[in-house]
């Protein structure tokens, strides 16, 4: 069938409207992250990999997929369940989201997956499940520890969720809500986000002249008020940021962990030090107790994830211990072909 002739479900236009609104909220979605879907019989329409939810009203970002085929592959444990492009009904278009399998395991018609910073600030904690339980007692919810997005995560969600579970928190990753209508899924999303909401730390004063003096070599100060300045200025948060990666999209867009600009260093020296340690060139530099710098040529996607790190860590409960991704988990994200494709589409 010609893609233009394929019957689109009645709720898809409403889902596009919701997608655009949540996609424009950096506390819910950053860059090409997150995805939404709607099921219509044997077809599941899901956001295409590398597209922006914020663009859902301006361009066609949804891809039709073979829902029974994906579910069968998951049930069989087939390797192709991790190749969502194989289930696209229109082979010459965009690829379905790398998390197509994750949406397929829900019986509800509408699924919304967001990288909500309030959720992540709890989902990275060493006691995440207990911290979440205190806030989500009114919901039918479940917690799933971190594994790389894809079929393995989908299988774990399927095993964990109950027959009516409609809220899933993914450790070191984000939030999923599901319902049978777009209106119901939005109501549920807003209710969960409200239950998990935390106020960020108040930003200490920035010595802009001192920070500007540390810039150069292609790095510039982030704007006054940027939340990453808080991370640089608060020693505990700076230590947590530099100790490793906290969630997948940070690794994809900014590289593993975070780098500091040490006393007496120029940015070029910090970059060289980072390269010598086996890391890619840093997108940003934390200047301890001063503020943060960003590469002048950083992409919009990278800048969105730079802000996300500040938004997440500035909402972390005081004294909380966190769980970082392992070096092996960083590596599997860095070398993931599906993510290289998504980055190529979202390189601006």
C-alpha atoms as one frame of an Amber mdcrd trajectory, in Angstrom:
protein
   0.000   0.000   0.000   1.149   3.512  -0.780   2.059   5.144   2.560  -0.095
   8.139   1.651  -3.112   5.815   1.321  -2.607   4.007   4.611  -5.498   4.605
   6.968  -4.394   6.572   9.987  -6.148   6.073  13.311  -8.454   8.794  14.514
  -6.315   9.447  17.580  -3.067  10.017  15.680  -3.723  13.725  15.129  -4.418
  14.179  18.844  -1.257  12.228  19.667   0.711  14.527  17.350  -0.629  17.529
  19.237   0.334  16.022  22.605   3.731  14.990  21.229   4.477  18.520  20.054
   3.568  19.988  23.423   5.628  17.607  25.539   8.434  17.760  22.995   8.697
  21.509  23.567   9.135  21.041  27.330  12.823  20.473  28.215  11.801  19.076
  31.587  10.122  16.189  29.723  12.009  15.800  26.425  15.505  16.724  25.274
  16.645  16.706  21.625  15.422  13.606  19.739  14.746  11.707  22.946  11.440
  10.197  24.029   8.758   8.654  21.865   5.001   8.250  21.582   2.828   5.636
  19.884  -0.741   4.596  19.174  -2.016   1.126  18.246  -4.741   0.540  15.676
  -5.492  -3.140  15.226  -2.387  -4.816  13.846  -0.609  -1.517  13.185   1.336
   0.558  15.688   2.209   4.119  14.738   5.345   5.277  16.549   7.655   8.263
  16.413  10.469   7.773  13.919  14.060   7.493  15.134  15.954  10.782  15.021
  12.869  12.962  14.640  11.746  15.490  17.232   8.474  15.165  19.108   8.377
  18.963  19.078   8.029  18.814  15.267   5.001  16.502  15.310   2.594  19.194
  14.057   4.966  20.487  11.373   6.102  17.218   9.772   5.082  13.572   9.663
   7.130  11.973  12.442   5.151   8.738  12.820   5.985   5.379  11.235   3.530
   2.475  10.782   4.798  -0.856  12.155   3.765  -4.501  12.125   2.589  -4.912
  15.733   1.944  -8.696  15.717   5.294  -9.256  14.013   7.170  -7.275  16.659
   5.340  -9.009  19.492   6.041 -12.427  17.995   9.749 -11.634  17.650   9.847
 -10.536  21.298   8.049 -13.682  22.441  10.531 -15.845  20.509  13.525 -13.912
  21.810  14.508 -13.357  18.179  17.456 -11.079  17.404  15.343  -9.183  14.866
  13.255  -7.781  17.731  16.182  -5.367  18.154  15.909  -4.263  14.506  12.744
  -2.119  14.444  13.299  -1.159  10.793  12.362  -4.758   9.889   8.853  -4.125
  11.190   8.232  -0.859   9.315   5.347  -1.287   6.905   6.831   1.308   4.561
  10.393   0.246   3.840  11.531   3.389   2.014  10.802   5.874   4.788  12.171
   6.755   8.211  13.052   4.039  10.699  10.772   3.344  13.654  12.052   4.389
  17.071  14.793   2.235  18.566  12.299   1.677  21.398   9.518   0.253  19.225
   9.687  -3.053  21.101   9.173  -1.212  24.397   5.867   0.234  23.184   4.733
  -3.084  21.742   4.665  -4.851  25.127   1.913  -2.590  26.466  -1.695  -3.675
  25.839  -2.882  -0.079  26.166  -3.486   1.734  22.881  -1.423   4.854  23.621
   2.087   4.879  25.109   4.193   7.916  25.990   7.859   7.616  26.958   9.565
  10.752  28.281  12.950  11.613  29.755  11.346  13.583  32.570  14.074  15.258
  34.632  12.060  14.968  37.845  11.742  11.227  37.223  15.407  10.791  36.313
  16.506  12.659  39.456  14.919   9.795  41.422  15.606   6.981  38.947  19.379
   7.497  39.227  19.340   7.119  43.016  20.787   4.039  44.674  17.480   3.680
  46.564  15.358   4.625  43.537  12.604   2.061  44.032  12.037   3.056  47.666
  12.171   6.779  46.880   9.656   6.336  44.070   7.347   4.176  46.180   6.864
   7.049  48.627   5.544   9.208  45.800   3.705   6.795  43.512   1.522   4.863
  45.955  -1.625   6.127  44.194  -0.595   4.557  40.868  -0.333   1.032  39.436
   3.379   1.347  38.745   6.577  -0.679  38.512  10.301   0.000  38.542  12.649
  -1.609  36.018  16.428  -1.427  36.614  18.633  -0.089  33.839  19.432  -2.134
  30.757  20.250  -0.766  27.311  17.127   0.395  25.449  15.801  -2.169  23.002
  14.386  -5.684  23.056  16.100  -6.674  26.307  14.518  -3.728  28.107  11.142
  -4.464  26.492  11.294  -8.068  27.714  12.144  -6.909  31.227   9.240  -4.449
  31.246   6.879  -7.178  30.023   8.015  -9.486  32.842   7.746  -6.779  35.511
   4.456  -5.073  34.740   1.157  -6.326  36.147  -2.008  -6.822  34.068  -3.141
  -3.211  34.618   0.185  -1.473  35.205   0.177   1.829  33.332   3.216   3.584
  34.841   6.791   2.321  34.469   9.868   4.077  35.798  13.048   2.991  34.029
  16.151   3.089  36.208  18.710   5.646  34.938  16.451   6.357  31.986  12.964
   7.838  32.265   9.207   7.363  32.498   6.547   5.474  30.526   2.798   5.988
  30.867   0.095   4.098  28.969  -3.668   4.456  28.513  -6.370   3.678  25.989
  -6.879   7.252  24.788  -4.638  10.248  24.170  -6.618  12.307  26.665  -6.227
   9.659  29.377  -2.498   9.241  28.782  -1.946  12.996  29.063  -3.907  13.124
  32.306  -1.864  10.240  33.685   1.432  11.801  32.572   0.609  15.095  34.279
  -0.431  13.312  37.478   2.767  11.248  37.674   5.013  14.223  36.892   3.257
  16.243  39.605   3.809  13.420  42.111   7.529  13.303  41.302   8.135  17.052
  41.046  11.027  18.555  43.007  12.207  22.158  43.130  15.735  22.724  41.829
  18.432  24.230  43.989  18.682  27.986  43.934  21.647  29.002  41.812  24.476
  30.718  43.712  25.689  34.029  42.247  27.907  33.651  39.174  31.152  35.586
  38.863  30.773  36.107  35.123  34.145  37.795  34.708  35.941  34.944  36.473
  34.142  32.358  34.338  34.772  34.271  31.102  38.485  34.363  31.951  38.518
  30.550  31.892  36.921  30.348  28.415  38.702  30.094  25.065  39.966  27.358
  22.724  36.443  27.026  21.303  34.640  27.055  24.683  32.327  29.798  25.921
  30.436  30.374  29.195  26.905  29.042  29.399  24.292  31.782  29.912  23.682
  33.117  33.407  20.880  31.070  34.946  21.844  27.861  33.150  21.325  24.928
  35.576  24.711  23.359  34.815  26.359  26.254  36.657  24.791  24.848  39.840
  26.460  21.484  39.216  29.855  23.154  38.840  29.386  25.324  41.930  28.160
  22.621  44.334  31.059  20.244  45.108  28.851  17.174  45.729  27.055  17.613
  42.424  30.284  18.263  40.535  31.729  15.031  41.952  28.637  13.053  40.927
  28.745  14.469  37.391  32.417  13.658  36.888  32.146  10.183  38.425  30.345
   8.790  35.371  27.260   8.794  33.159  23.784   8.817  34.639  21.443   8.030
  31.697  21.731   6.972  28.023  21.087  10.181  26.093  23.847  11.975  27.988
  26.317   9.401  26.651  24.893   9.657  23.129  25.000  13.452  22.840  27.720
  14.510  25.291  29.942  11.458  25.698  30.500   9.557  28.948  30.459  11.460
  32.228  31.732  15.007  32.540  35.093  16.751  32.395  36.436  19.502  34.622
  38.662  22.452  33.854  41.189  22.197  36.638  43.029  25.089  38.280  45.708
  26.508  35.999  44.428  24.658  32.918  43.346  26.150  29.625  40.385  24.445
  27.901  42.724  22.959  25.280  44.718  21.244  28.022  41.531  19.832  29.560
  40.522  18.445  26.163  43.947  16.873  25.671  43.814  15.345  29.146  40.377
  13.908  28.427  41.566  12.446  25.121  44.598  10.910  26.827  42.217   9.218
  29.289  40.448   7.529  26.364  37.347   9.729  26.222  35.955  11.699  23.244
  36.457  15.484  23.196  34.176  17.011  25.846  31.118  19.018  24.822  31.243
  20.998  28.070  33.635  21.680  30.931  32.777  22.135  34.589  34.879  24.809
  36.273  34.646  23.772  39.946  33.054  26.346  42.260  32.789  28.783  39.336
  30.456  27.693  36.520  30.336  25.793  33.242  31.632  26.238  29.691  30.270
  24.722  26.482  31.803  24.220  23.053  30.775  27.099  20.801  29.981  24.640
  17.998  27.957  22.213  20.146  24.869  20.909  18.360  21.354  21.753  19.533
  20.996  18.145  20.677  24.171  18.306  22.739  23.119  21.624  24.267  19.765
  20.122  25.243  21.523  17.305  27.101  23.965  19.731  28.727  20.945  21.514
  30.197  19.371  18.191  31.149  22.342  17.284  33.340  21.935  20.528  35.256
  18.171  20.090  35.496  18.520  16.543  36.844  21.330  17.026  39.353  19.935
  20.304  40.697  16.814  18.317  41.709  18.708  15.525  43.431  17.838  15.071
  47.095  20.591  16.370  49.379  23.094  13.656  50.236  21.545  11.122  47.827
  23.778   8.344  46.540  23.449   7.653  42.825  24.002   4.711  40.508  26.175
   5.493  37.480  26.240   3.534  34.254  29.220   1.203  34.036  32.046   1.693
  31.547  30.679  -1.308  29.638  27.211   0.268  29.475  28.735   3.528  28.229
  30.592   1.587  25.542  27.565  -0.321  24.266  25.696   2.974  23.836  28.635
   4.679  22.116  28.995   1.854  19.583  25.279   1.350  18.931  24.441   1.633
  15.213  20.842   2.633  15.960  22.062   5.608  17.983  24.565   6.628  15.336
  21.639   6.782  12.888  19.571   8.877  15.327  22.481  11.279  15.903  23.029
  11.671  12.146  19.399  12.769  11.714  19.603  15.124  14.696  23.025  16.639
  14.050  21.954  20.252  13.790
